[in-house]
Amino acid sequence: MNLSEVRDIFISESEELLSSMESFLLILEKDSKNSEGIHSVFRAIHTIKGTSGMFGYEPIEKFTHEVETFLDRIRSGKQNLTKEGIEFLFLACDHIHKLVEMVGDTLILDERNSRKQAELMNLAKKLLADSPASQTDLSSNFDLQGSNDPSSKTTRRSSSSFWQITLIPNLHLFESGMDPFTFLKYLSQSGAVKHLYVYPETIPDWSEFNPEHCYLGFEISYESSSNGEEIHSTLEFLKTGSYLKILPPHCDLESFFENYKTFPGGKEAYLNALEIQKSLTAEEIELLKNGDLISDNVIPSYHSSENEKETGTLKMQTKTLRVDSSKIDTLIGLVGELITQEANLSRKIIDTEDTQLIESSESLYRLVSEIREFALSLRMVPIADLFEKYKRVVRDLSKELKKEVELEIFGGETELDRSVIEKIADPIVHILRNALDHGIETSEERLRKGKSKTGKLQIQASHGTGSILIEIRDDGKGLDADRIRAKAIEKGLVGKDQILSESEIYSLIFQPGFSTAEQITNLSGRGVGMDVVLRNIESLRGSVQVQSVKDQGSSFFIRLPLTLAIIDGFLVKASQTYFIVPMQIVRETVKSEVAFNGSFSSTMNLRGELLPVLHLSGLLSLNSNGHDKENILILEYEDKSFGVIVNELQGEVQSVIRPMSEIFKNVKCFSGTSILGSGEIAFILDVPGLYGLVKEHDLTKTGEIA
């Protein structure tokens, strides 16, 4: 690991902490006495302060120190958290986020950010000076525990009056750009290192000595009034791969005994260090040797309620591993190549008609399928992380518009490909902005209509067949179909005599430059945004539908594929060219009996249902042999069905999606390509694009897909 990787970890973890802080601030805005929220915000700021100090980012450390001072008074109950205080914390969160984005080898503020930081620090000092004190103690960090039963037995407490820290750093710590001395130096800022013992047993023979390895281990007696949070967060970066035990003052002898049994340098070395430091008495050291730790006297012991678990020891059990997302992308790419080669091998084995080889090939196919599913799951993340960020967006916009709006989130545990989440974030923001600006009324207007004064926005996610459905609903005034139609006629988007269904009228809001807003505001009215929403969603092979009821609200339904990398597809052939259709939208296949009369579009009667049909070879101007058999692939999109004429039905395949060249970006029929096992190229059909062609060629006149 080089220094840039360490910096990336700092940035990533800081952003996670700031995101968490923002979520808790939204809770505190409604309940300023929420102790868990106050402690969580304090921990986030404190951790960022500690890590930024260790990496030498002085502007961040200096600013977070002021914020931490303010939060410490709130946390200790010496000061109330007012609306002004919460607003300051939101501004502080935004400012820290900007500073983290500016991080490089060093961090030097420009004039604008330096001025902003000075203003916020002055505001923090003003809040500290002006706010009244509160006598309420929000929580206690340590609980006094004991028993009133004189016959009970308890583990004996130690006489140690200091925090006892045992640290054997990871051998490769220096290679990670870290130095134990930096952490010890930082500890001395908020406490006093009373005794520092260096374990010589960890140093190898000179012939095996590597100057790039970290050999020294430490036994530290540390005096501090800290409740343990600061110590743990300071040493957080040293945890992975290191041996680290942190014992609080006057902890049970059992804690020392556990360390005595597991210390990597040997039991005698550990006891020798404790004896030299006088951390324990001679009698207590003898008890450790004998393992006789039970006392008949009941002595209350202190245990940390938040950070000290299992009598204050910090066990090194890593359950998660941080991996660069680009490595996951590389893995997905390799799995895609594996699928292609497996398909090629299977095709050749089938040609041999060797039964044993075919059975082995089928076993390999099952194994590759499992690897594929597992690899794709690595890139699946809960959509809640994205949804939570919208709470802040709704809060800020509703304040700007002077509206009272509450955002409700459902289905946050639903998982979606990380790359899809990254690309869907902005379209959802556009929809929320329009709902807040155009949809939800002011409190006065809502009360006149008999509604509650607080408007409601809801975001819900759920899984469908091979896809995810995101619904964004508001309880506002709804869309005015007559007004939308009139505006579309005025702009020449539709004819005066053209018959449109309600859903088609609502879909007009996605036309470029379309807007019914009477005034241009900072949020909307320029006709820019909803066309971008549609374009971005369709670029993800997704779709969006709109439903609305006057004075009851509007709903936007966004349907997206679960992943953009590998899909289950249905392989067809038209005029010697291969095409793939996503499997989840294939409804059925039938024999073709449709006459086209020189056109590439027509209609068919399927069991009493009149469906539009496209002739794929004719649509794409492919050379077609008139004697080829023809089949109709019935596809279902936006709850409507239409047919596509092809020559051959090849069956289900696993397809690795490869993007098309930029020169094909305006071609509506294809969303990508895939390489088959035979080495031939197959085009992945863009069903939303095909459906658009169906509507463009007046196939809705009889109402068959309306």
Phi, psi and omega per residue, in radians:
M1 nan 2.238 3.099
N2 -1.731 3.121 -3.056
L3 -1.111 -0.591 3.139
S4 -1.138 -0.602 3.106
E5 -1.191 -0.692 3.091
V6 -1.089 -0.742 3.121
R7 -1.092 -0.707 3.119
D8 -1.096 -0.661 3.098
I9 -1.119 -0.761 3.114
F10 -1.037 -0.789 -3.122
I11 -1.124 -0.815 -3.106
S12 -1.075 -0.813 -3.109
E13 -1.222 -0.612 3.096
S14 -1.127 -0.719 3.124
E15 -1.131 -0.655 3.093
E16 -1.132 -0.740 3.135
L17 -1.138 -0.709 3.133
L18 -1.173 -0.646 3.082
S19 -1.117 -0.749 3.086
S20 -1.102 -0.746 3.133
M21 -1.048 -0.742 -3.134
E22 -1.087 -0.717 3.132
S23 -1.100 -0.737 -3.129
F24 -1.255 -0.541 3.083
L25 -1.136 -0.622 3.090
L26 -1.136 -0.586 3.069
I27 -1.220 -0.766 -3.122
L28 -1.152 -0.458 3.119
E29 -1.119 -0.521 3.105
K30 -1.621 -0.518 -3.114
D31 -2.431 1.565 -3.039
S32 -1.210 -0.206 -3.140
K33 -1.669 0.078 -3.103
N34 -1.150 1.834 -3.024
S35 -1.168 -0.645 3.131
E36 -1.107 -0.707 3.118
G37 -1.121 -0.742 3.141
I38 -1.116 -0.795 3.131
H39 -1.126 -0.672 -3.114
S40 -1.168 -0.737 3.103
V41 -1.121 -0.725 3.115
F42 -1.066 -0.786 -3.121
R43 -1.087 -0.704 -3.139
A44 -1.081 -0.836 3.141
I45 -1.133 -0.725 -3.106
H46 -1.120 -0.723 -3.139
T47 -1.155 -0.749 3.117
I48 -1.104 -0.692 3.110
K49 -1.063 -0.816 -3.099
G50 -1.125 -0.825 -3.092
T51 -1.224 -0.650 3.118
S52 -1.151 -0.613 3.084
G53 -1.136 -0.692 -3.139
M54 -1.192 -0.541 3.141
F55 -1.586 -0.012 3.062
G56 1.433 0.339 3.105
Y57 -1.555 1.412 -2.992
E58 -1.065 -0.723 -3.137
P59 -1.028 -0.695 3.126
I60 -1.195 -0.782 -3.127
E61 -1.072 -0.743 -3.104
K62 -1.147 -0.761 -3.111
F63 -1.218 -0.803 -3.118
T64 -1.139 -0.452 3.083
H65 -1.105 -0.726 3.113
E66 -1.161 -0.723 3.124
V67 -1.139 -0.709 3.139
E68 -1.105 -0.691 3.114
T69 -1.054 -0.770 3.110
F70 -1.093 -0.804 -3.117
L71 -1.174 -0.569 -3.128
D72 -1.129 -0.652 3.106
R73 -1.197 -0.658 3.080
I74 -1.133 -0.807 -3.070
R75 -1.128 -0.646 -3.105
S76 -1.438 -0.028 3.109
G77 1.431 0.188 -3.129
K78 -1.448 -0.164 -3.061
Q79 -2.674 2.542 3.094
N80 -1.428 2.615 3.031
L81 -1.627 1.846 -3.094
T82 -1.622 3.036 3.075
K83 -1.058 -0.665 3.111
E84 -1.123 -0.659 3.125
G85 -1.145 -0.724 3.115
I86 -1.145 -0.717 3.108
E87 -1.083 -0.712 3.084
F88 -1.062 -0.726 -3.118
L89 -1.164 -0.619 3.044
F90 -1.101 -0.788 3.117
L91 -1.108 -0.675 3.120
A92 -1.127 -0.731 3.122
C93 -1.051 -0.790 3.120
D94 -1.092 -0.727 -3.107
H95 -1.161 -0.751 3.124
I96 -1.093 -0.689 3.120
H97 -1.041 -0.733 3.105
K98 -1.113 -0.731 -3.141
L99 -1.107 -0.715 3.131
V100 -1.118 -0.655 3.099
E101 -1.126 -0.470 -3.105
M102 -1.501 -0.088 -3.042
V103 -1.083 2.327 3.010
G104 -2.406 -2.531 3.040
D105 -1.077 -0.575 3.040
T106 -2.353 3.085 3.093
L107 -2.380 1.895 3.109
I108 -2.107 2.175 -3.081
L109 -1.379 2.449 3.005
D110 -1.375 3.076 -3.045
E111 -1.079 -0.713 -3.093
R112 -1.132 -0.846 -3.124
N113 -1.246 -0.548 3.090
S114 -1.138 -0.719 3.115
R115 -1.164 -0.718 3.118
K116 -1.085 -0.742 -3.136
Q117 -1.124 -0.722 3.135
A118 -1.098 -0.703 3.123
E119 -1.101 -0.750 -3.125
L120 -1.204 -0.652 3.114
M121 -1.170 -0.649 3.068
N122 -1.156 -0.655 3.101
L123 -1.126 -0.687 3.110
A124 -1.077 -0.764 3.141
K125 -1.156 -0.624 3.118
K126 -1.158 -0.725 3.117
L127 -1.121 -0.653 3.111
L128 -1.151 -0.596 -3.093
A129 -1.421 -0.575 -2.987
D130 -1.614 -0.547 -2.974
S131 -1.260 2.418 3.106
P132 -1.245 2.676 -3.128
A133 -1.473 2.680 3.055
S134 -2.106 2.431 -3.110
Q135 -1.512 -0.051 -3.076
T136 -1.293 2.222 3.056
D137 -1.580 1.951 -2.976
L138 -1.120 -0.715 3.108
S139 -2.920 2.844 3.096
S140 -1.881 2.335 -3.095
N141 -1.389 -0.397 3.110
F142 -2.256 2.402 -3.125
D143 -1.891 2.302 3.092
L144 -1.413 2.080 -3.067
Q145 -2.078 2.440 3.100
G146 -2.955 -3.091 -3.103
S147 -2.285 2.531 3.099
N148 -1.605 0.006 3.140
D149 -1.514 1.944 -3.073
P150 -1.183 -0.265 -3.130
S151 -1.549 -0.118 -3.106
S152 -1.306 2.726 3.121
K153 -2.021 2.512 -3.112
T154 -2.438 2.747 3.086
T155 -1.177 2.416 -3.057
R156 -1.235 2.429 3.082
R157 -1.431 2.595 -3.140
S158 -1.468 2.852 3.104
S159 -1.550 -0.057 -3.095
S160 -1.086 2.159 -3.124
S161 -1.745 0.057 -3.132
F162 -2.025 2.826 2.909
W163 -1.192 2.348 -3.130
Q164 -1.964 1.999 -3.068
I165 -1.982 2.122 3.058
T166 -1.893 2.113 -3.067
L167 -2.341 2.045 2.947
I168 -2.005 1.716 -3.025
P169 -1.103 2.732 3.019
N170 -0.968 2.351 -3.101
L171 -0.960 -0.572 -3.058
H172 -1.745 0.420 -3.076
L173 -1.051 -0.738 -3.124
F174 -1.059 -0.608 -3.121
E175 -1.173 -0.348 3.106
S176 -1.524 0.041 3.140
G177 1.421 0.307 -3.114
M178 -2.011 2.811 -3.124
D179 -2.499 2.169 -3.130
P180 -0.970 -0.555 -3.100
F181 -1.060 -0.638 3.134
T182 -1.059 -0.725 -3.129
F183 -1.211 -0.717 3.141
L184 -1.153 -0.653 3.118
K185 -1.132 -0.692 -3.133
Y186 -1.180 -0.642 3.103
L187 -1.032 -0.633 -3.078
S188 -1.195 -0.195 3.127
Q189 -1.332 -0.478 -3.094
S190 -2.051 0.211 3.117
G191 -2.967 -2.892 -3.127
A192 -2.283 2.218 3.027
V193 -1.389 1.801 -3.044
K194 -1.346 -0.690 3.125
H195 -2.487 2.386 3.092
L196 -2.263 1.994 3.142
Y197 -1.934 2.299 3.125
V198 -1.792 2.210 3.137
Y199 -1.365 1.970 3.125
P200 -1.363 -0.295 -3.067
E201 -1.123 -0.363 -3.080
T202 -1.473 -0.108 -3.128
I203 -1.507 2.204 -3.100
P204 -1.389 3.098 3.038
D205 -1.126 2.694 -3.083
W206 -1.005 -0.615 -3.108
S207 -1.152 -0.402 -3.117
E208 -1.847 0.063 -3.043
F209 -1.286 2.289 3.083
N210 -2.063 2.013 -3.067
P211 -1.109 -0.254 3.139
E212 -1.600 0.009 -3.139
H213 -1.769 2.649 -3.141
C214 -1.754 1.875 -3.035
Y215 -1.755 -0.516 -2.973
L216 -1.236 2.350 3.006
G217 -1.920 2.776 -3.022
F218 -2.345 2.509 2.937
E219 -2.081 2.090 -2.971
I220 -2.144 2.239 2.949
S221 -1.752 2.057 -2.943
Y222 -2.153 2.200 3.132
E223 -1.776 2.145 -3.123
S224 -2.817 2.565 3.066
S225 -1.492 0.057 -3.125
S226 -1.053 2.623 3.098
N227 -1.490 0.076 3.115
G228 1.919 -0.434 -3.124
E229 -1.059 -0.801 -3.073
E230 -1.115 -0.693 -3.125
I231 -1.146 -0.822 -3.128
H232 -1.105 -0.780 -3.110
S233 -1.189 -0.568 3.115
T234 -1.147 -0.698 -3.087
L235 -1.620 0.124 -3.065
E236 -0.984 -0.723 -3.076
F237 -1.236 -0.275 -3.124
L238 -1.587 -0.126 -3.007
K239 -1.061 -0.928 -2.974
T240 -1.079 2.097 3.095
G241 1.412 -0.110 -3.134
S242 -1.793 2.846 3.008
Y243 -1.743 2.017 -3.041
L244 -2.398 2.139 3.048
K245 -2.223 2.308 3.130
I246 -2.176 1.961 -3.108
L247 -1.901 2.265 -3.128
P248 -1.314 2.870 3.108
P249 -1.030 2.469 3.072
H250 0.977 0.628 3.100
C251 -1.338 2.989 3.128
D252 -1.121 2.574 3.054
L253 -1.083 -0.420 3.114
E254 -1.012 -0.611 3.132
S255 -1.125 -0.768 3.078
F256 -1.118 -0.633 -3.110
F257 -1.155 -0.706 3.103
E258 -1.081 -0.720 3.108
N259 -1.165 -0.682 3.118
Y260 -1.027 -0.696 -3.102
K261 -1.309 -0.548 -3.002
T262 -1.833 -0.081 -3.054
F263 -1.033 2.163 -3.055
P264 -1.172 -0.357 -3.129
G265 -1.491 -0.030 3.141
G266 1.825 2.613 -3.067
K267 -1.106 -0.752 -3.078
E268 -1.128 -0.676 3.137
A269 -1.103 -0.693 -3.131
Y270 -1.166 -0.819 3.130
L271 -1.118 -0.637 3.124
N272 -1.086 -0.723 3.123
A273 -1.138 -0.752 3.134
L274 -1.120 -0.615 -3.131
E275 -1.238 -0.751 3.133
I276 -1.120 -0.709 -3.132
Q277 -1.351 -0.217 -3.051
K278 1.039 0.616 3.091
S279 -1.219 -0.610 3.110
L280 -2.206 2.755 3.082
T281 -1.353 2.887 3.116
A282 -1.040 -0.665 3.131
E283 -1.115 -0.738 -3.131
E284 -1.171 -0.671 3.096
I285 -1.111 -0.667 3.112
E286 -1.148 -0.666 3.099
L287 -1.113 -0.658 3.095
L288 -1.087 -0.738 3.140
K289 -1.065 -0.710 -3.068
N290 -1.528 -0.282 -3.111
G291 1.316 0.277 -3.118
D292 -1.640 1.590 -2.982
L293 -1.966 -0.013 -3.051
I294 -1.588 2.338 3.118
S295 -2.111 2.528 3.107
D296 -1.363 -0.256 3.140
N297 -1.520 2.387 3.121
V298 -1.485 2.033 3.129
I299 -2.159 2.084 3.138
P300 -1.033 2.522 3.104
S301 -2.184 2.676 -3.112
Y302 -1.742 2.334 3.082
H303 -2.296 2.401 3.125
S304 -1.231 2.277 -3.113
S305 -1.403 -0.260 -3.057
E306 -2.066 -0.805 -2.994
N307 -1.904 -0.460 -3.075
E308 -1.643 1.852 3.097
K309 -2.028 2.618 -3.084
E310 0.962 1.069 3.100
T311 0.920 0.750 2.924
G312 1.475 -0.034 -3.132
T313 -1.506 2.578 3.099
L314 -1.844 1.819 -3.074
K315 -1.452 2.480 -3.090
M316 -1.591 1.380 3.096
Q317 -2.128 1.820 -3.107
T318 -1.601 1.997 -3.118
K319 -1.733 -0.259 3.119
T320 -2.209 2.721 -3.141
L321 -2.319 2.162 3.136
R322 -1.410 2.142 -3.099
V323 -2.200 2.384 3.092
D324 -1.048 2.296 -3.087
S325 -1.074 -0.479 3.133
S326 -1.136 -0.507 3.094
K327 -1.213 -0.642 3.071
I328 -1.132 -0.730 3.116
D329 -1.069 -0.705 3.102
T330 -1.106 -0.734 3.108
L331 -1.060 -0.769 3.125
I332 -1.058 -0.714 3.115
G333 -1.090 -0.731 3.127
L334 -1.170 -0.661 3.085
V335 -1.110 -0.661 3.081
G336 -1.056 -0.763 3.089
E337 -1.102 -0.670 3.125
L338 -1.087 -0.723 3.126
I339 -1.101 -0.748 3.139
T340 -1.088 -0.800 -3.126
Q341 -1.194 -0.611 3.110
E342 -1.131 -0.708 3.114
A343 -1.118 -0.699 3.110
N344 -1.111 -0.785 3.140
L345 -1.129 -0.741 -3.132
S346 -1.076 -0.721 3.135
R347 -1.072 -0.728 -3.138
K348 -1.226 -0.611 3.138
I349 -1.189 -0.687 3.114
I350 -1.062 -0.634 3.131
D351 -1.136 -0.453 -3.133
T352 -1.325 -0.350 -3.103
E353 1.000 0.444 3.078
D354 -1.499 2.023 -3.045
T355 -1.041 -0.793 -3.106
Q356 -1.141 -0.720 3.113
L357 -1.132 -0.683 3.136
I358 -1.127 -0.704 3.100
E359 -1.117 -0.725 3.103
S360 -1.126 -0.657 3.134
S361 -1.134 -0.682 3.123
E362 -1.167 -0.648 3.080
S363 -1.142 -0.710 3.100
L364 -1.099 -0.697 3.128
Y365 -1.067 -0.771 3.129
R366 -1.098 -0.715 3.140
L367 -1.148 -0.769 3.123
V368 -1.103 -0.646 3.109
S369 -1.118 -0.710 3.109
E370 -1.144 -0.719 3.102
I371 -1.090 -0.712 3.128
R372 -1.065 -0.854 -3.130
E373 -1.077 -0.725 -3.120
F374 -1.182 -0.743 -3.134
A375 -1.097 -0.725 3.123
L376 -1.159 -0.587 -3.138
S377 -1.140 -0.436 3.129
L378 -1.142 -0.439 -3.116
R379 -1.708 0.025 3.131
M380 -1.530 2.248 -3.131
V381 -2.285 2.612 3.113
P382 -1.082 2.409 -3.108
I383 -1.304 -0.153 3.132
A384 -1.017 -0.622 -3.139
D385 -1.038 -0.639 3.108
L386 -1.303 -0.787 -3.084
F387 -1.087 -0.666 -3.102
E388 -1.064 -0.563 -3.135
K389 -1.168 -0.434 -3.116
Y390 -1.272 -0.336 3.103
K391 -1.056 -0.711 3.116
R392 -1.205 -0.685 3.124
V393 -1.057 -0.836 -3.125
V394 -1.129 -0.706 3.135
R395 -1.043 -0.871 -3.074
D396 -1.171 -0.737 -3.108
L397 -1.201 -0.692 3.139
S398 -1.149 -0.610 3.067
K399 -1.161 -0.699 3.138
E400 -1.144 -0.640 -3.121
L401 -1.535 -0.039 -3.115
K402 1.001 0.792 3.089
K403 -2.136 2.630 3.065
E404 -1.731 2.033 -3.060
V405 -2.377 2.396 3.096
E406 -2.042 2.286 3.133
L407 -1.768 2.234 3.096
E408 -2.001 2.421 -3.080
I409 -2.117 2.297 3.104
F410 -2.288 2.558 3.066
G411 1.289 0.474 -3.123
G412 -1.115 -0.348 -3.134
E413 -1.348 -0.172 3.124
T414 -1.075 2.313 -3.069
E415 -1.747 2.536 -3.113
L416 -2.537 2.640 3.118
D417 -0.979 2.321 -3.112
R418 -0.964 -0.689 -3.116
S419 -1.162 -0.560 3.091
V420 -1.233 -0.736 3.139
I421 -1.045 -0.732 -3.128
E422 -1.079 -0.619 -3.054
K423 -1.545 -0.313 -3.116
I424 -1.598 -0.195 -3.048
A425 -1.019 -0.885 -3.091
D426 -1.155 -0.757 3.088
P427 -1.003 -0.668 3.130
I428 -1.169 -0.671 3.095
V429 -1.054 -0.734 3.120
H430 -1.032 -0.758 -3.123
I431 -1.159 -0.723 3.120
L432 -1.109 -0.730 -3.140
R433 -1.076 -0.747 3.135
N434 -1.181 -0.646 3.114
A435 -1.126 -0.708 -3.135
L436 -1.235 -0.699 -3.051
D437 -1.414 -0.827 -3.040
H438 -1.720 -0.601 -2.977
G439 -1.481 -1.040 -3.041
I440 -1.375 2.298 -3.085
E441 -1.448 2.964 3.020
T442 -1.219 2.859 -3.112
S443 -1.040 -0.714 -3.128
E444 -1.111 -0.759 -3.133
E445 -1.164 -0.662 3.135
R446 -1.154 -0.706 3.130
L447 -1.135 -0.639 3.096
R448 -1.119 -0.539 -3.139
K449 -1.512 0.003 -3.139
G450 1.444 0.297 3.107
K451 -1.686 2.917 3.012
S452 -1.206 2.627 -3.060
K453 -1.213 -0.338 3.131
T454 -1.690 2.086 3.099
G455 -1.306 2.739 -3.119
K456 -2.122 2.308 2.979
L457 -2.031 2.377 3.126
Q458 -2.236 2.385 3.001
I459 -2.127 2.203 -3.121
Q460 -2.308 2.388 3.107
A461 -2.110 2.466 3.099
S462 -2.652 2.751 -3.134
H463 -1.568 2.448 2.981
G464 -2.009 -2.803 3.117
T465 -1.363 1.779 3.135
G466 1.176 0.275 -3.100
S467 -2.596 3.049 3.080
I468 -2.196 2.442 3.131
L469 -1.956 2.147 3.081
I470 -1.952 2.128 3.139
E471 -1.958 2.233 3.088
I472 -2.019 2.025 -3.018
R473 -2.189 2.456 3.012
D474 -2.244 2.793 3.139
D475 -1.899 0.683 -3.087
G476 -1.546 -2.593 -3.025
K477 -1.380 -0.261 -3.129
G478 1.407 3.043 3.130
L479 -1.552 2.460 3.120
D480 -1.658 1.752 -3.059
A481 -1.075 -0.718 -3.123
D482 -1.118 -0.703 -3.121
R483 -1.215 -0.671 3.120
I484 -1.128 -0.764 -3.137
R485 -1.116 -0.732 3.139
A486 -1.106 -0.708 3.127
K487 -1.157 -0.665 3.134
A488 -1.170 -0.653 3.093
I489 -1.159 -0.724 3.123
E490 -1.058 -0.641 -3.124
K491 -1.536 -0.025 3.110
G492 1.364 0.326 -3.133
L493 -1.372 -0.510 3.093
V494 -2.421 2.772 3.113
G495 -1.475 2.762 -3.112
K496 -1.089 -0.609 -3.074
D497 -1.663 0.032 -3.090
Q498 -1.280 2.298 -3.141
I499 -1.566 2.164 -3.127
L500 -2.193 2.451 3.029
S501 -1.324 2.915 -3.133
E502 -1.064 -0.733 -3.126
S503 -1.140 -0.624 3.114
E504 -1.206 -0.612 3.092
I505 -1.133 -0.766 -3.141
Y506 -1.137 -0.557 -3.129
S507 -1.202 -0.245 3.126
L508 -1.164 -0.379 -3.129
I509 -1.160 -0.239 3.131
F510 -1.585 0.039 3.108
Q511 -1.283 2.481 3.138
P512 -1.009 2.298 3.084
G513 1.382 0.056 -3.091
F514 -1.457 2.301 3.082
S515 -2.793 2.431 3.070
T516 -1.818 0.058 -3.108
A517 -1.142 2.346 3.131
E518 -1.389 -0.479 -3.134
Q519 -2.211 2.548 3.072
I520 -1.551 2.176 3.129
T521 -2.062 -3.140 3.081
N522 -1.138 -0.374 -3.052
L523 -1.704 -0.671 -3.020
S524 -2.782 -3.126 3.082
G525 1.946 -0.164 -3.108
R526 -1.674 -0.027 -3.136
G527 1.300 0.329 3.125
V528 -1.967 2.193 3.086
G529 2.466 -1.048 -3.055
M530 -1.217 -0.562 3.057
D531 -1.181 -0.581 3.078
V532 -1.182 -0.661 3.097
V533 -0.994 -0.908 -3.119
L534 -1.083 -0.768 -3.107
R535 -1.098 -0.742 -3.132
N536 -1.189 -0.673 3.141
I537 -1.194 -0.736 3.127
E538 -1.193 -0.503 3.080
S539 -1.163 -0.333 3.090
L540 -1.662 0.228 -3.070
R541 1.094 0.605 -3.135
G542 -1.974 -3.117 3.130
S543 -2.491 2.809 3.107
V544 -2.414 2.342 3.102
Q545 -2.166 2.695 -3.120
V546 -2.203 2.357 2.984
Q547 -2.234 2.558 -3.110
S548 -2.699 2.544 3.047
V549 -2.270 2.256 -3.072
K550 -0.994 2.258 3.122
D551 1.118 0.169 3.059
Q552 -2.045 -0.356 3.068
G553 2.167 3.131 -3.126
S554 -2.250 2.697 3.098
S555 -2.318 2.332 3.045
F556 -1.942 2.200 -3.133
F557 -1.927 1.984 3.141
I558 -1.880 2.112 3.103
R559 -1.928 2.228 -3.064
L560 -2.299 2.646 3.008
P561 -1.223 2.643 -3.120
L562 -1.177 -0.529 -3.123
T563 -2.539 2.714 3.110
L564 -1.802 0.000 -2.970
A565 -1.658 -0.941 -3.044
I566 -2.355 2.334 -3.133
I567 -2.244 2.756 2.915
D568 -1.502 2.108 -3.068
G569 -2.180 2.936 3.062
F570 -1.992 2.097 -3.042
L571 -1.585 2.245 3.087
V572 -2.286 2.952 -3.141
K573 -2.347 2.339 3.099
A574 -2.373 2.077 3.137
S575 0.905 0.883 3.071
Q576 1.137 0.230 3.095
T577 -2.016 2.392 -3.098
Y578 -1.579 2.493 3.089
F579 -2.387 2.620 3.118
I580 -2.170 2.354 3.088
V581 -2.048 2.323 3.083
P582 -0.921 2.271 -2.983
M583 -1.067 -0.600 -3.004
Q584 -1.202 -0.248 -3.138
I585 -1.859 0.077 3.077
V586 -1.446 2.077 -3.113
R587 -1.555 -0.854 3.131
E588 -2.964 3.046 3.044
T589 -2.246 2.528 3.133
V590 -2.444 2.828 3.046
K591 -1.230 2.576 -3.087
S592 -1.577 2.276 3.009
E593 -2.370 0.595 -3.044
V594 -1.756 2.323 3.061
A595 -1.723 2.363 -3.063
F596 -1.878 -0.363 3.073
N597 0.930 0.835 3.064
G598 1.468 -0.146 3.120
S599 -1.815 2.832 3.103
F600 -1.685 0.082 3.128
S601 -2.257 2.575 3.139
S602 -2.811 -2.898 3.082
T603 -2.336 2.830 3.101
M604 -2.510 2.723 3.084
N605 -1.821 1.963 -3.134
L606 -1.964 1.731 3.138
R607 0.896 0.802 3.103
G608 1.523 -0.060 3.135
E609 -1.814 2.139 -3.127
L610 -1.509 2.065 -3.059
L611 -2.103 2.469 2.976
P612 -1.278 2.622 -3.100
V613 -2.377 2.404 3.033
L614 -1.935 2.411 3.041
H615 -1.646 1.909 -2.980
L616 -1.082 -0.768 3.137
S617 -1.105 -0.723 3.122
G618 -1.179 -0.718 3.141
L619 -1.052 -0.700 -3.072
L620 -1.674 0.098 3.126
S621 0.987 0.768 3.107
L622 -1.558 2.558 3.091
N623 -1.167 2.149 -3.051
S624 -2.090 2.397 3.053
N625 -1.558 2.073 -3.062
G626 -1.052 -0.307 -3.110
H627 -1.600 -0.074 3.125
D628 -1.150 2.489 3.052
K629 -1.165 2.610 3.131
E630 -2.209 2.421 3.097
N631 -2.217 2.746 3.112
I632 -1.959 2.178 3.061
L633 -1.642 1.986 -3.135
I634 -1.554 2.061 -3.112
L635 -1.913 2.595 -3.137
E636 -2.100 2.153 -3.102
Y637 -2.528 2.308 -3.112
E638 0.933 0.708 3.108
D639 1.126 0.250 3.077
K640 -2.126 2.673 -3.102
S641 -2.028 2.606 3.010
F642 -2.675 2.830 -3.061
G643 -1.936 2.669 3.057
V644 -2.255 2.158 3.141
I645 -1.417 2.211 3.063
V646 -2.327 3.003 -3.132
N647 -1.618 -0.845 -3.061
E648 -2.210 2.525 3.053
L649 -1.863 1.967 -3.040
Q650 -1.624 -0.326 3.114
G651 1.791 -3.037 -3.034
E652 -1.343 2.444 3.099
V653 -2.468 2.706 2.956
Q654 -1.601 2.189 -3.012
S655 -2.071 2.254 3.030
V656 -1.594 2.044 -3.047
I657 -1.400 2.247 3.072
R658 -2.085 2.296 -3.098
P659 -1.151 2.621 3.104
M660 -1.514 2.818 3.130
S661 -1.079 2.705 -3.116
E662 -1.034 -0.469 -3.093
I663 -1.218 -0.273 3.136
F664 -1.733 0.193 -3.005
K665 -1.113 -0.425 -3.125
N666 -1.655 0.020 3.095
V667 -1.394 2.043 -3.011
K668 -1.386 -0.294 -2.993
C669 -1.405 -0.394 -3.011
F670 -2.141 2.496 3.080
S671 -1.973 -0.054 3.132
G672 2.901 -3.034 3.099
T673 -2.310 2.936 3.081
S674 -2.584 2.601 3.102
I675 -1.740 2.191 -3.130
L676 -1.410 2.952 3.130
G677 -1.061 -0.474 3.120
S678 -1.349 -0.147 -3.094
G679 1.644 -0.119 3.134
E680 -1.399 2.757 -3.116
I681 -1.651 2.385 3.036
A682 -2.076 2.420 3.108
F683 -1.602 2.323 3.113
I684 -1.540 2.079 -3.076
L685 -1.261 2.369 3.092
D686 -1.589 1.716 -3.040
V687 -1.112 -0.745 3.055
P688 -0.987 -0.656 3.114
G689 -1.162 -0.722 3.106
L690 -1.126 -0.717 3.132
Y691 -1.109 -0.647 3.077
G692 -1.088 -0.680 3.099
L693 -1.148 -0.628 3.097
V694 -1.026 -0.801 -3.107
K695 -1.232 -0.606 -3.101
E696 -1.142 -0.512 -3.058
H697 -1.678 0.608 2.974
D698 0.973 0.617 3.115
L699 -1.514 0.067 -3.139
T700 -1.790 0.068 -3.043
K701 -1.066 -0.645 -3.124
T702 -1.543 0.021 3.081
G703 1.476 0.190 -3.036
E704 -1.185 -0.446 3.081
I705 -2.133 0.189 -3.124
A706 -1.327 nan nan
